[in-house]
Amino acid sequence: MRLKNGEIVTIKTTQVNDAQALLDFFNASLYESDSLTTAPGELNLTLEMEERLVQGWIDNKNCNNLICLHEGEIIGICGLHGKDNRKRLGHITNLGITVSKSYWGLGVGYLLIQEQINYAKRVGLKKLDLEVRTDNLGAVHLYKKCGFEIEGTHKMAALIDGEYKDNYFMGLIIDL
Ligand SMILES: CC(C)(COP(=O)(O)OP(=O)(O)OC[C@H]1O[C@@H](n2cnc3c(N)ncnc32)[C@H](O)[C@@H]1OP(=O)(O)O)[C@@H](O)C(=O)NCCC(=O)NCCS
């Protein structure tokens, strides 16, 4: 796969032996923006806990965690995490994404989300949903470009540097 700058990247499903690199990447990404729910320093996962999480994702068809690699390094992650496998809720999964700041705007996010939409279609998921800060203009643009629609506003969803911020609820209905 090729980015907008011509660089080649690969996307693969996270395996248990990626757990340490995944932890390191996610931890570093917390310092690169204030758009994620977890604040810098709040990630208290041990390697063993992360390995169990990754195995859990592999075992659950409503979950799928992808990593994007450039020259062997993780530069982006995108996860589908089904909240609930009960009959009435098992058609929905939640999408989360973060890309290394030095790669923003090159199409990594778009490639990752397209892969997740393909995965959702393959396994019969019907809806992807997410929350995104209303002031995260790049992310809102990316989600709309991938077909997500704004479904509502979650007021006072986050407290950032003493200021309450709203989120959009966004959703993508997978073609039946
Ligand atoms: C949001 C994020 C995942 C996007 O990843 P990315 O690899 O930069 O995404 P892409 O390059 O595929 O697409 C970004 C798009 O937003 C556009 N964009 C960037 N800043 C923008 C802005 N301020 N206003 C409007 N559009 C903007 C880019 O031009 C690009 O659109 P285009 O391809 O039509 O030109 C990345 O910025 C990130 O990790 N941010 C921090 C974590 C985060 O916010 N995660 C999402 C939480 S809901």
The ligand as an SDF file (V2000), in Angstrom:
LIG
                    3D

 48 50  0  0  0  0  0  0  0  0999 V2000
   -7.3300   11.6310   13.1580 C   0  0  0  0  0  0  0  0  0  0  0  0
   -6.1460   10.8290   12.5980 C   0  0  0  0  0  0  0  0  0  0  0  0
   -6.3100    9.3700   12.9850 C   0  0  0  0  0  0  0  0  0  0  0  0
   -6.1460   10.9520   11.0720 C   0  0  0  0  0  0  0  0  0  0  0  0
   -5.1170   10.1350   10.5610 O   0  0  0  0  0  0  0  0  0  0  0  0
   -4.3650   10.5220    9.1970 P   0  0  0  0  0  0  0  0  0  0  0  0
   -3.4840    9.4170    8.8330 O   0  0  0  0  0  0  0  0  0  0  0  0
   -3.7710   11.8740    9.3450 O   0  0  0  0  0  0  0  0  0  0  0  0
   -5.6260   10.5840    8.2020 O   0  0  0  0  0  0  0  0  0  0  0  0
   -5.6270   10.7920    6.6320 P   0  0  0  0  0  0  0  0  0  0  0  0
   -4.3320   11.3770    6.1890 O   0  0  0  0  0  0  0  0  0  0  0  0
   -6.0780    9.5290    5.9780 O   0  0  0  0  0  0  0  0  0  0  0  0
   -6.8330   11.8140    6.4670 O   0  0  0  0  0  0  0  0  0  0  0  0
   -6.8490   13.0320    7.1580 C   0  0  0  0  0  0  0  0  0  0  0  0
   -7.7480   13.9680    6.3710 C   0  0  0  0  0  0  0  0  0  0  0  0
   -8.1030   15.0930    7.1630 O   0  0  0  0  0  0  0  0  0  0  0  0
   -7.7480   16.2820    6.4740 C   0  0  0  0  0  0  0  0  0  0  0  0
   -7.4770   17.2870    7.4750 N   0  0  0  0  0  0  0  0  0  0  0  0
   -6.4150   17.3750    8.2870 C   0  0  0  0  0  0  0  0  0  0  0  0
   -6.5640   18.4560    9.0920 N   0  0  0  0  0  0  0  0  0  0  0  0
   -7.7590   19.0140    8.7840 C   0  0  0  0  0  0  0  0  0  0  0  0
   -8.4860   20.1360    9.2940 C   0  0  0  0  0  0  0  0  0  0  0  0
   -7.9970   20.9030   10.2720 N   0  0  0  0  0  0  0  0  0  0  0  0
   -9.6940   20.3930    8.7410 N   0  0  0  0  0  0  0  0  0  0  0  0
  -10.2130   19.6320    7.7530 C   0  0  0  0  0  0  0  0  0  0  0  0
   -9.5570   18.5490    7.2370 N   0  0  0  0  0  0  0  0  0  0  0  0
   -8.3490   18.2700    7.7530 C   0  0  0  0  0  0  0  0  0  0  0  0
   -6.5870   15.8770    5.6070 C   0  0  0  0  0  0  0  0  0  0  0  0
   -6.3990   16.7880    4.5340 O   0  0  0  0  0  0  0  0  0  0  0  0
   -7.0640   14.5110    5.1210 C   0  0  0  0  0  0  0  0  0  0  0  0
   -8.0980   14.6400    4.1750 O   0  0  0  0  0  0  0  0  0  0  0  0
   -7.8740   14.3610    2.6030 P   0  0  0  0  0  0  0  0  0  0  0  0
   -7.2790   12.9850    2.4820 O   0  0  0  0  0  0  0  0  0  0  0  0
   -9.2500   14.4550    2.0310 O   0  0  0  0  0  0  0  0  0  0  0  0
   -6.9300   15.4240    2.1190 O   0  0  0  0  0  0  0  0  0  0  0  0
   -4.7980   11.4110   13.1300 C   0  0  0  0  0  0  0  0  0  0  0  0
   -4.7570   12.7910   12.8980 O   0  0  0  0  0  0  0  0  0  0  0  0
   -4.5780   11.1440   14.6090 C   0  0  0  0  0  0  0  0  0  0  0  0
   -4.0750   10.0970   14.9880 O   0  0  0  0  0  0  0  0  0  0  0  0
   -4.9460   12.1210   15.4780 N   0  0  0  0  0  0  0  0  0  0  0  0
   -4.7430   11.9750   16.9160 C   0  0  0  0  0  0  0  0  0  0  0  0
   -5.6400   10.8960   17.5020 C   0  0  0  0  0  0  0  0  0  0  0  0
   -7.0800   11.1090   17.1050 C   0  0  0  0  0  0  0  0  0  0  0  0
   -7.5670   12.2220   16.9930 O   0  0  0  0  0  0  0  0  0  0  0  0
   -7.7700    9.9810   16.8810 N   0  0  0  0  0  0  0  0  0  0  0  0
   -9.1810   10.0040   16.5590 C   0  0  0  0  0  0  0  0  0  0  0  0
   -9.9510   10.1370   17.8090 C   0  0  0  0  0  0  0  0  0  0  0  0
  -11.7020   10.0420   17.4750 S   0  0  0  0  0  0  0  0  0  0  0  0
  1  2  1  0
  2  3  1  0
  2  4  1  0
  2 36  1  0
  4  5  1  0
  5  6  1  0
  6  7  2  0
  6  8  1  0
  6  9  1  0
  9 10  1  0
 10 11  2  0
 10 12  1  0
 10 13  1  0
 13 14  1  0
 14 15  1  0
 15 16  1  0
 15 30  1  0
 16 17  1  0
 17 18  1  0
 17 28  1  0
 18 19  1  0
 18 27  1  0
 19 20  2  0
 20 21  1  0
 21 22  1  0
 21 27  2  0
 22 23  1  0
 22 24  2  0
 24 25  1  0
 25 26  2  0
 26 27  1  0
 28 29  1  0
 28 30  1  0
 30 31  1  0
 31 32  1  0
 32 33  2  0
 32 34  1  0
 32 35  1  0
 36 37  1  0
 36 38  1  0
 38 39  2  0
 38 40  1  0
 40 41  1  0
 41 42  1  0
 42 43  1  0
 43 44  2  0
 43 45  1  0
 45 46  1  0
 46 47  1  0
 47 48  1  0
M  END
$$$$
